[in-house]
Amino acid sequence: MAASSRSAREAKRRVQQMEGKRELRREQDKRRKRDNLLAAGAGTAAVVVALVLQLTVFSSNPSEEEFTAAQAGLQSPSASATPSVSPTNGENIPKPETAAGKTFTGELKLNSGTLGIELDGTTAPQAAAVFKSLADQNFYNGLSCHRLTTAETFGVLQCGSKSGNGSSDPAYTWGPLENTPPDNSYPAGTIAVARTGGNANGNDTQFFIVYKDTVIPADAAGGYTVVGKVTSGLDVVTGIAAAGLKPGDNATDGAPAEPVTIDSFSLK
């Protein structure tokens, strides 16, 4: 009877050990699944952040918040003069041959003053051809400079949106990127082409004037085409910047305090 009791206790102990091992394996499996979910979540978050940076429509240079995020460690490719996708310019986009090797000079007359302008058809023939064509058609007359940035190392005035609010014009998009700064630096006086973020063929009618040395991180497509420079009157833009932003806008990125409109844009 005693032997039978000991056997029963031993059998019960073995069963308990087996149950303990099963429970341990179940806990380990749960922990592995939980860890895998956390890893997947972290990976998904990284992808989402990358997509936000790549798919945000700048119709232009990036915002101050995007600039700060890029500086915080989000990686993007170096600027490149070669687009990732071949341009599919429509018939309404002038051919680069019309500007290749040429220098165009002229004036950008704003309601607050006049800037001397020079466009370089040698380093950016497609962009120079586009802006020469638009200027010749008086496209810019009456349009606004809707955006001003006033951060310490990010100072630009953006102009030329057909809608007036910075939206890109889907009927007038073109590429490729040309003459993009390899170090992401845009010196004061630079005139560069605004575009949709992450799209090397997302240039349209908009441009931005850099009024103080500025750093703009490249995105997935590259940098921003430098098409020319201000040869005189940059103080007109610094004066616009000194007046500040429209009340209620972001502290360093918004509409100019006083509306800025283009009276005319002429090139020869």
C-alpha positions as CSV (number, residue, x, y, z in Angstrom):
1,M,0.0,0.0,0.0
2,A,2.9,2.3,0.9
3,A,4.6,1.5,-2.4
4,S,1.4,2.2,-4.3
5,S,1.1,5.6,-2.6
6,R,4.7,6.5,-3.4
7,S,4.2,5.6,-7.1
8,A,1.1,7.8,-7.2
9,R,3.0,10.7,-5.7
10,E,5.8,10.2,-8.1
11,A,3.5,10.1,-11.1
12,K,1.7,13.2,-9.9
13,R,5.1,15.0,-9.5
14,R,6.1,14.0,-13.1
15,V,2.8,15.3,-14.4
16,Q,3.3,18.6,-12.5
17,Q,6.8,18.9,-13.9
18,M,5.5,18.4,-17.5
19,E,2.8,20.9,-16.9
20,G,5.4,23.4,-15.6
21,K,7.5,22.9,-18.7
22,R,4.5,23.4,-21.0
23,E,3.5,26.6,-19.1
24,L,7.1,27.8,-19.5
25,R,7.1,27.1,-23.2
26,R,3.7,28.9,-23.5
27,E,5.1,32.0,-21.7
28,Q,8.2,31.9,-23.9
29,D,6.1,31.7,-27.1
30,K,3.9,34.6,-25.9
31,R,7.1,36.6,-25.1
32,R,8.5,35.9,-28.6
33,K,5.3,36.9,-30.3
34,R,5.1,40.0,-28.2
35,D,8.7,40.9,-29.0
36,N,8.1,40.3,-32.7
37,L,5.0,42.6,-32.7
38,L,7.0,45.3,-31.0
39,A,9.8,45.0,-33.6
40,A,7.3,45.0,-36.4
41,G,5.7,48.1,-34.9
42,A,9.0,49.9,-34.8
43,G,9.7,48.9,-38.4
44,T,6.3,50.1,-39.5
45,A,6.8,53.4,-37.6
46,A,10.2,53.9,-39.4
47,V,8.5,53.3,-42.8
48,V,5.7,55.7,-42.0
49,V,8.2,58.4,-41.0
50,A,10.1,57.8,-44.2
51,L,7.0,57.9,-46.3
52,V,5.8,61.1,-44.6
53,L,9.1,62.8,-45.5
54,Q,9.1,61.4,-49.0
55,L,5.4,62.0,-49.9
56,T,4.8,65.3,-48.2
57,V,3.9,67.7,-50.9
58,F,6.3,70.6,-50.6
59,S,5.3,72.1,-53.9
60,S,8.4,73.7,-52.8
61,N,11.2,73.7,-50.2
62,P,10.5,71.8,-47.0
63,S,8.8,73.4,-44.0
64,E,10.7,74.3,-40.8
65,E,9.3,71.2,-39.1
66,E,10.4,68.9,-41.9
67,F,13.8,70.6,-41.9
68,T,14.2,70.1,-38.1
69,A,13.1,66.4,-38.5
70,A,15.7,65.9,-41.2
71,Q,18.4,67.5,-39.0
72,A,17.4,65.2,-36.1
73,G,18.8,62.2,-38.0
74,L,16.3,61.1,-40.6
75,Q,18.4,60.0,-43.5
76,S,17.8,61.1,-47.1
77,P,20.0,60.6,-50.2
78,S,22.5,63.2,-51.3
79,A,21.3,65.7,-53.9
80,S,21.7,64.5,-57.4
81,A,21.5,66.1,-60.8
82,T,20.1,62.8,-62.3
83,P,16.4,62.1,-61.6
84,S,15.4,58.6,-60.4
85,V,12.7,58.4,-63.1
86,S,13.0,59.7,-66.7
87,P,11.1,63.0,-67.2
88,T,7.8,62.7,-69.0
89,N,7.3,66.4,-69.9
90,G,4.2,67.2,-71.8
91,E,4.0,69.2,-75.0
92,N,3.3,72.4,-73.1
93,I,6.8,72.2,-71.5
94,P,9.5,74.0,-73.6
95,K,12.5,72.0,-74.7
96,P,15.8,72.5,-72.9
97,E,17.5,73.2,-76.2
98,T,15.8,76.6,-76.3
99,A,17.9,77.7,-73.4
100,A,20.9,75.5,-73.5
101,G,24.2,77.5,-73.3
102,K,22.3,80.8,-72.9
103,T,22.2,83.4,-70.1
104,F,18.9,85.3,-69.6
105,T,18.8,88.5,-67.7
106,G,15.9,90.6,-66.6
107,E,13.8,92.0,-63.8
108,L,11.3,90.6,-61.3
109,K,9.1,93.5,-60.2
110,L,7.3,93.0,-56.9
111,N,4.9,95.5,-55.4
112,S,7.6,96.2,-52.8
113,G,10.5,96.7,-55.2
114,T,12.5,95.4,-58.2
115,L,15.0,92.6,-58.3
116,G,17.6,92.1,-61.1
117,I,17.6,88.4,-62.2
118,E,19.9,86.1,-64.1
119,L,19.1,82.6,-65.3
120,D,21.7,80.1,-66.3
121,G,20.8,77.9,-69.3
122,T,24.2,76.1,-69.2
123,T,23.8,74.5,-65.8
124,A,20.0,74.3,-65.8
125,P,18.7,74.4,-69.4
126,Q,15.3,72.8,-68.8
127,A,14.5,75.1,-65.9
128,A,15.8,78.2,-67.7
129,A,13.6,77.3,-70.7
130,V,10.6,76.9,-68.5
131,F,10.9,80.2,-66.7
132,K,11.8,82.1,-69.9
133,S,8.7,80.7,-71.6
134,L,6.5,81.5,-68.6
135,A,7.9,85.1,-68.3
136,D,7.4,85.7,-72.0
137,Q,3.7,84.7,-71.6
138,N,3.3,87.2,-68.7
139,F,2.2,84.1,-66.6
140,Y,3.5,85.6,-63.4
141,N,1.9,89.0,-63.7
142,G,-0.5,89.4,-60.7
143,L,0.6,86.2,-58.9
144,S,1.7,86.3,-55.3
145,C,4.7,85.3,-53.2
146,H,2.7,83.3,-50.8
147,R,5.4,81.8,-48.5
148,L,8.2,83.2,-46.4
149,T,10.5,81.4,-44.0
150,T,12.5,83.2,-41.3
151,A,14.4,80.5,-39.4
152,E,18.1,81.1,-38.6
153,T,19.4,79.0,-41.4
154,F,16.3,78.7,-43.6
155,G,15.3,82.0,-45.3
156,V,13.4,81.9,-48.6
157,L,10.5,83.7,-50.3
158,Q,8.5,81.4,-52.5
159,C,6.5,82.7,-55.5
160,G,4.6,81.7,-58.6
161,S,1.8,79.4,-57.4
162,K,-1.0,79.6,-60.0
163,S,-3.6,78.9,-57.2
164,G,-1.9,81.4,-54.9
165,N,-1.7,79.0,-51.9
166,G,1.3,76.9,-52.9
167,S,-0.6,74.0,-54.5
168,S,1.2,72.4,-57.4
169,D,-0.2,72.7,-60.9
170,P,-0.8,69.1,-62.2
171,A,-1.2,70.4,-65.7
172,Y,2.3,71.9,-65.7
173,T,4.9,69.5,-64.2
174,W,8.3,68.7,-65.5
175,G,11.8,67.4,-64.8
176,P,14.6,66.5,-64.4
177,L,16.4,68.0,-61.5
178,E,19.4,70.1,-62.6
179,N,22.3,71.8,-60.8
180,T,21.3,70.6,-57.3
181,P,23.8,71.5,-54.6
182,P,25.7,68.4,-53.4
183,D,26.1,69.9,-49.9
184,N,22.4,71.0,-49.7
185,S,23.6,74.7,-49.3
186,Y,21.8,77.5,-51.1
187,P,23.7,80.8,-50.7
188,A,21.9,84.1,-50.4
189,G,20.7,85.3,-53.8
190,T,20.0,81.8,-55.2
191,I,16.9,81.3,-57.3
192,A,15.8,77.7,-57.2
193,V,12.8,75.7,-58.5
194,A,10.1,74.6,-56.1
195,R,8.7,71.1,-56.5
196,T,6.6,68.3,-55.0
197,G,8.5,66.5,-52.3
198,G,10.1,63.2,-53.3
199,N,9.4,63.7,-57.0
200,A,12.3,64.5,-59.3
201,N,9.8,65.4,-62.0
202,G,7.5,67.4,-59.7
203,N,8.8,70.9,-60.7
204,D,6.1,73.3,-61.8
205,T,5.7,77.1,-62.1
206,Q,6.9,78.0,-58.6
207,F,10.4,79.2,-57.6
208,F,12.0,80.4,-54.4
209,I,14.4,83.3,-53.7
210,V,17.0,82.6,-51.0
211,Y,17.6,85.9,-49.1
212,K,20.2,84.5,-46.6
213,D,22.5,81.5,-46.6
214,T,20.2,78.5,-46.3
215,V,20.5,74.7,-45.8
216,I,17.7,72.5,-47.3
217,P,18.1,68.8,-46.8
218,A,17.7,66.7,-49.9
219,D,14.7,64.3,-49.9
220,A,14.3,60.9,-51.6
221,A,14.5,62.6,-55.1
222,G,17.4,64.8,-54.4
223,G,17.8,68.6,-54.0
224,Y,16.3,71.6,-55.7
225,T,17.3,72.9,-59.1
226,V,19.3,76.1,-58.9
227,V,18.3,78.0,-62.0
228,G,19.8,81.4,-61.4
229,K,20.6,84.2,-59.0
230,V,19.5,87.7,-57.9
231,T,22.0,90.3,-59.3
232,S,20.5,93.3,-57.6
233,G,17.7,94.2,-55.2
234,L,18.1,91.3,-52.7
235,D,17.4,93.9,-50.0
236,V,13.8,94.0,-51.3
237,V,13.4,90.4,-50.1
238,T,15.3,91.0,-46.8
239,G,12.9,93.9,-46.2
240,I,9.9,91.6,-46.7
241,A,11.4,89.1,-44.3
242,A,12.2,91.9,-41.7
243,A,8.4,92.8,-41.7
244,G,7.7,89.2,-40.5
245,L,4.9,86.8,-41.0
246,K,1.1,87.1,-41.1
247,P,-0.3,86.8,-37.5
248,G,-1.5,83.4,-36.7
249,D,1.0,81.5,-39.0
250,N,3.9,79.4,-37.9
251,A,6.5,81.4,-36.0
252,T,9.1,80.9,-38.8
253,D,7.1,79.7,-41.8
254,G,4.0,81.3,-43.3
255,A,2.6,84.1,-45.4
256,P,4.4,87.5,-45.4
257,A,2.9,90.0,-43.0
258,E,2.3,92.3,-46.0
259,P,1.0,90.7,-49.2
260,V,3.6,90.3,-51.8
261,T,2.6,90.3,-55.5
262,I,4.4,90.1,-58.8
263,D,3.9,93.1,-61.0
264,S,5.9,91.6,-63.9
265,F,8.7,89.2,-64.7
266,S,10.7,89.9,-67.8
267,L,13.7,88.1,-69.3
268,K,15.8,88.6,-72.4
